Amino acid sequence: MHWLLLIAAIVAEVIATSLLKASAGFTKPWPSVGTVIGYIASFYLLSLVLKYVPLGTAYAIWAAAGTVAIALIGVVVYSERLTSIQIIGILLTAGGVALINLGAAPPTAEVSSVESQLHS
């Protein structure tokens, strides 16, 4: 369930960022309102995810997935061009998050105990 919340947080952040571009510096009211609502929803959902997923892991996935998605939306929706250096950067971003997740140590009993006390 927490992974679905993380996906929803990423989608909300990507929508908010896309609307930020459409808001034209907050001069267009509806995209501006959508931006604010999207960011509030994204941070709220991310806060729920942090009850179950370590901060570094959740944030790395959230930030990297959002960055990659926005770069692709820029190309598709806004006809932006990516240089070969930017494409390499996107691949490194995705690869870096994969390495963060592969290298994450499983929670120890002590950490799990502290986390369960915090959630009580």
N, C-alpha and C positions, 0 to 999 in steps of 0.2 A: 504493500500500500504506500509506503513512504517513497518508493521509486516513482510511482504515479504522481505523487505530490510534487516531486522534484521536476518531473517532466512538465507538469502544469505550471510550476514556477518559472521554468525556462520559457515556455510558450508565452506566458504573461509578460515576461521581460522583453522578449523579442517583439511582441505586438506593441508594447509601450515604446520601445526604441524606434520601431518603424513609424509609429505615429508621431514621435518627436520630430522626425525629419519632415513629416507632412504638416506639422503644426506651424512651420515657417517661423521659428523663433517665438512661439506662443502667441502668434498673431491671429491664428485661425482657432476659433473656440472649440469646436468638436474634437478635432485631433488633439488639442491641448488637454481637454478633459479626459479623453481616452488614455493619453500618456500618463497622467497622474493616477488614474484608476488602475491602469496596468502595472505601474511600479508598486503601488500599494499592495495589489493582489500578489505580485511576485514576491515581495519581501515577506508578506504574511505567510504565504505557502512555504517559502524557504525556511522561515522560523519554525514551522511545523516539522519540516524534514529534519531539522537539527536536533529534534528529540530522539532520532533514531540513527542518524548518520553523523560521523565525526565532521566537525566544522571544516577542516581542510579539504576533505574529500567532497563534501557537498558543495562547498564554494567553488572548488576547482571545476567540478562538472558543470555547475550552473554558469559560471563565468565563461568557460571555454566553449560550451555548447552555444551559449548566446552569441559569443564573438563569431564563431564559425557561421551560425545561422544568419546573423546580420550581414556578414560579408557576402554571403550568397544572395541574400535578399537585395543588397545593394546592386549586385550584378543583374539580377533578374528583373527587379521592379524599377530600379532607378537608373538602369543602363550604365552603371559604374564599371570601370575596367579594373581588373586585378593584374598587377605586374607579376612576373615570375617570382620575385622576392616575396611578395605578399602571399602568393600561393604556398611557397615554402613555409612561410610563417604560420599559415593556417594549418598546414600538415604538422608542423612542430608543436603547435598549440594542442591539437588533438592527440598527438603522440605523448606529449608531456602529461596530459591528464590520464592517459592510459597507464603511464609509468607510475604516477602518484597512486593510482588505485591498485596496481599490481604490487607496489612496495608497501602498502599500508599494513601495519601489524594488526592482527586481530586484537580486540579489546581484552585486557587482562581482567582477572576476577576483581581486582581492586578497583579498576576504572568502572567496570560494570556495576559494582556495589555502590560506588559514589554516584554514578548516574541514576541508579534506581532510587537512591535516597533523595536526589534532587527532583525526581519526577513524582515523588510521593506527596 
